[in-house]
Amino acid sequence: MTSKTAGSTPPDDLTPQQPGSPAVNKVTADDITESLKAGFSDFLARPVMSGFFGLFYAVFGILFVWCLFWLGKIWMVIPAAIGFPLVAPFAAAGLYEMSRRLQKGESFGWSEILTVMAKQRKREMGWLAFVTLFILWVWFYQFRTLLVIILKDSSFSDLDGFLNTVFFTSEGWIFLAFGTCVGAFLSAVLFSVTVVAMPMLLDREVDFISAMLTSIRVVYENPVVMLVWAAIIIVTMLLSLVPAFLGLIFTLPILGHTTWHLYQRAVTPEEG
């Protein structure tokens, strides 16, 4: 089973660009719908291989949270659970390659996909990984800073005590308000610089700065549509965390495949 995605739009839909930079298309809600259909089609084409990436990500999340409990870092559980989806694009790198090959009608197996993923360490994706991890570090740091400043007089030794402090005290509400605003800003920044940059780096020989700038242009030229796509990702990922992260086995692959097809619609293909 293969999936087909429109890769270009009429010239009138192209935004101005710098010489040598990719042309950015106008995307609509229909593009998200069609991309979701294509992503689901890719998942059904290789459900075991696609599900492997979701399972790997889910197991990593379970172990990460378990380590926080084991280390007694109760306060980190909430920011870890909320910030965990921010690094999902890296777990989806293999999914992008699968969709690329399915779109071209190429046959492939485990070795081809895993080999392609291993080769990414020699390309510009490593630098984008550094940017993502840095923003994730800022995410944890701001959470810890607000915790100390706002909840400095509060004490909690377990998760229940932490949740009671955050949700049922006036200091906790202030903490949530500031934390939500800062977190939303960091999430918006990370989403803007990575939404098409990840698949673009896998698809083309381009530096990570150009990929990030292209990603920002896509968001800037299509703010409403990309906001809807961001909301779909956030809600889906957070709901997937509820059943002990196991929902990610299905949702991560579908979102990963969909991201590839949305990238194909948002950025015009290279000539030739």
Protein Blocks (a to p, Z undefined) as FASTA:
>chain_A
ZZdddfbdcfklpccddehiacdddddfklmmmmmmmmmmmmmmmmmlmmmmmmmmmmmm
mmmmmmmmmnopamlmmmmmmmmmmmmmmmmmmmmmmmmmmmnopacdfklmmmmmmmmm
mmmklmmmmmmmmmmmmmmmmmmmmmmmmmmmgccfbfklmmmmmmmcfklmmmmmmmmm
mmmmmmmmmmmmmmmmmmmmmmpccdfklmmmmmmmmmmmmmmlmmmmmmmmmmmmmmmm
mngolmmmmmmmmmmmmmmmmmmmmpccdeZZ
